[in-house]
């Protein structure tokens, strides 16, 4: 079911679509029938993504949330976390750093309660970890 603007018999501009068979929905911008521009997509499991789309894919900057509380805020390319981003776990731990092909890759910082670590990932695998002295953090 679609409610919104059309141009030359195609979904174009602002609109809302609900996919009855999959119980998923999208609200946002369309370009010639494609989810392109800013929008919000919700899957049947209640995961949501709000941000940039190109041709129906998460592409650009956005926020992906899981119903149990975790989330990722950052860059996407073709539905994959790619570039700079911040991942939040339900337990309060955070990773702020680089991603490649959907996985942590490169340098970043992991924070949890009162501890911070400089880390380096290669293809999602932790390669190095060094604790940051947070008592001097106020001097930055």
Secondary structure, 3 states (H helix, E strand, C coil): CEEEEEECCEEEEEEEEEECCCCEEEEEEEECCEEEEEEEEECCCCCEEEEEEECCEEEEEEEEECCCCCEEEEEEECCEEEEEEEEECCCCCEEEEEEECCEEEEEEEEEECCEEEEEEEECCEEEEEEEECHHHHHHC
